[in-house]
Amino acid sequence: MEKILDKKQIDGWIAALTDWEIHAPVLEDGIWAYQPVSGTVRLDHPNTKQSPKEFAFPQREIFFSFEQIKGEAPRLTQVLPKTPHYAVFGVRPCDGRGVPRMDKVFTDHVEDPYYNARRKNVAYVGLACNKPPSPNCFCLSVGGSPVSTDGLDVQLTDMGDRYFVKAVTETGKTMMAAASSLFAEPSAADKKQLKQIHADAVAYPQRKINDPDGAPAKLEASFDSPLWEEMARACIGCGICTFLCPTCHCFDINDEVQNKAPLKGQRVRTWDNCQFPDFTMHSSGHNPRENTAARLRQRVNHKFQYFHKNFGMHQCTGCGRCVSECPVGIDIVTVVNKVTENAG
Amino acid sequence: MPDNIYLPQLARVASIKEEVAGERSIKTFRVEPVDGELFEHQCGQCAMLSIFGRGESMISIASSPLIREYKQFSIMRVGRVSSAFHELEVGDVVGIRGPYGNNFPIDDWRGKNLIFIGGGCGLAPIWPVITTAVAQRDNFKNITVFYGGRSPRDIMYRAELDKLRDAADVHLSVDKAEEGWDSYCGFVPANVMDKAPSPSNAIAITCGPPIMIKFVIQNLRQIGFTDEQIYTTIENKMKCGVGKCGRCNVGKDYVCVKGPVYSWAELKDLPEEY
């Protein structure tokens, strides 16, 4: 389904999505962040600071609560999330491509009931990138595109005073059908203009990973390369690279206690980070990834070797957040290029 | 697998036995289900044990799959959760979920000589294989068990090992000579070298401190064992048990799913991130 939506009508469309809670990028204190919106949506953001992964994989998730009176068996109460239907507007193609990658992690081998409960209620309304919103964009290097519809339910393309709206999934069609009178049929000129905008978008220069296809084998061969130590030297282990990443999924599980006697608390999942030393530290004190070099190597190998071997795709969508936000300038594009160029 | 992979089943501590005293003490716990039955498991698999309010820890199941009434765990006091386990009393209730990981291919080993080599707390992960092999004694040829601790007080499963002598050759050792100790004195790898078990039609299974495993494998290779004849287990920090939390990987594989059991042929080519 392909339609034209006058930009002035987008608020009307949102108003018609009564079954959905609308979230869109909002600029606050200089930071673009997804927030619940009502009434007005303006999709004029570059990209959000954080990826939209939080809709299916929030930073903190309660698994179950426990209560125990001394001498009695504990009582566990499962806390499965009951979320509204989220319609997330303005999702950039790189972040859209993060969605199927997260789906792989949380549904492969065994299903994660918390992820699934949230994921089935999220619809992603994407916004194609007419030009790269960040100087660190490299989606074209990792199998993506500024006009990719992967992971999206609807794709919007900005055509000046109107959007070209394409339903990608059945959910997308349902959303468009909720306000069908607002949408017009695209003319031949509209289609031609869309084609031109998409062609220009793909032609726009981006940063480049030189040999993405060769990366898995070359990274495997470079496990003991001295480059890891050299490139990780500045790393302060802050972990911003993974927290902002649309595909990083690592997590911790801990018990939070509100009351000791009688015991009352909950088991909670929180985002965790492969750049933290205690992420892999055994209780004996032994740490298989004991320095920043080993941890940078893990992050890069996970994205460009291990995930590729397991799922046939890179676990990086080229959003460039980890490059833009790293406080010491560690740059995954440069790292991958350097290592692959030096691989024997 | 239950619908919710993270929701533990409740289990009651049926017995607690102190194996080794001291700073890094080891206690053996037997747990029984509070309701219904516990999951079935294979030799070498692990379970996520938890004490509510303290957290979860991945522990290898030390009892044979043939035992359905309880599951046994031998836990060294090292971290937050293992220390909390050492404070438990009989009758206390813990959480258990699993089973996780792969298993020793014991059915493929019928008709073979089995040589077990354990050190310290590393007897626990191979104990289910030893006891299962002994329970199915006719399926195997010679069973030999090497096991060592730092001192006589560090030998776990002492009574069980004595009982094992009816069905297996048992070679105990301690690192340093001590009065009253009449078995081998020296490190486990040296004891293996000293007895030099034949690699003919044999499988060697080893578990213990990493440095012990390293030299055991070196010595086994020298005696003539091939990489395919040597099995070991590895451990890494784990949180989920189902290949999602991201920390226990060695290369592309998560140890909680693809491990903890590896033949040396498989393990030797993997990055040494364990």
Contacts between the chains, C-beta under 8 A, distances in Angstrom:
chain1	res1	chain2	res2	distance
A	63	B	6	4.9
A	63	B	7	7.2
A	64	B	6	7.7
A	64	B	7	6.0
A	66	B	52	4.3
A	66	B	53	7.2
A	68	B	52	6.2
A	68	B	53	7.8
A	68	B	93	7.9
A	73	B	10	5.9
A	73	B	12	7.7
A	73	B	34	5.7
A	73	B	93	4.6
A	74	B	10	6.8
A	74	B	52	4.9
A	74	B	93	5.9
A	74	B	95	7.8
A	76	B	7	6.8
A	76	B	8	7.5
A	76	B	10	7.5
A	76	B	52	7.9
A	76	B	95	7.8
A	78	B	4	6.1
A	78	B	7	5.7
A	80	B	4	7.7
A	105	B	244	5.9
A	106	B	244	6.4
A	108	B	243	7.4
A	109	B	242	6.1
A	109	B	243	5.2
A	109	B	244	8.0
A	109	B	257	6.2
A	110	B	1	5.6
A	110	B	5	5.3
A	110	B	242	4.9
A	111	B	5	7.6
A	112	B	5	7.0
A	112	B	242	8.0
A	112	B	244	6.3
A	113	B	3	6.4
A	113	B	4	4.9
A	113	B	5	7.2
A	113	B	6	7.7
A	114	B	6	7.7
A	223	B	271	5.4
A	249	B	244	6.9
A	249	B	246	6.4
A	250	B	245	6.0
A	250	B	246	3.2
A	250	B	247	6.5
A	251	B	239	7.1
A	251	B	240	7.4
A	251	B	244	7.4
A	251	B	245	5.1
A	251	B	246	7.2
A	252	B	239	5.9
A	252	B	245	7.1
A	253	B	6	7.3
A	253	B	55	7.7
A	253	B	56	6.3
A	253	B	239	4.8
A	253	B	240	6.8
A	253	B	245	7.1
A	254	B	55	6.0
A	255	B	50	7.8
A	255	B	52	6.6
A	255	B	53	5.3
A	255	B	54	6.2
A	255	B	55	5.0
A	257	B	53	4.8
A	260	B	53	7.5
A	263	B	52	6.5
A	263	B	53	5.2
A	265	B	52	7.2
A	265	B	53	5.4
A	267	B	6	7.4
A	267	B	50	7.9
A	267	B	52	7.8
A	267	B	56	7.9
A	269	B	6	7.8
A	272	B	239	7.7
A	272	B	245	7.0
A	272	B	246	7.3
A	272	B	247	7.4
A	274	B	246	6.5
A	274	B	247	7.2
A	279	B	237	7.6
A	279	B	247	5.4
A	280	B	236	6.7
A	280	B	237	5.4
A	280	B	247	5.2
A	280	B	248	7.8
A	280	B	273	7.9
A	281	B	237	6.5
A	282	B	235	7.3
A	282	B	236	7.4
A	282	B	237	5.7
A	283	B	57	7.9
A	283	B	78	4.4
A	283	B	79	2.9
A	283	B	80	7.6
A	283	B	82	6.7
A	283	B	237	7.8
A	284	B	78	5.7
A	286	B	210	7.6
A	288	B	236	6.3
A	288	B	250	7.9
A	288	B	272	7.8
A	288	B	273	4.3
A	288	B	274	5.3
A	289	B	273	6.2
A	294	B	273	7.4
A	298	B	249	7.9
A	298	B	273	7.9
A	302	B	246	7.6
A	302	B	249	7.6
A	305	B	252	7.0
A	306	B	249	6.7
A	306	B	251	6.6
A	306	B	252	3.9
A	307	B	252	7.9
A	309	B	252	4.5
A	310	B	252	5.6
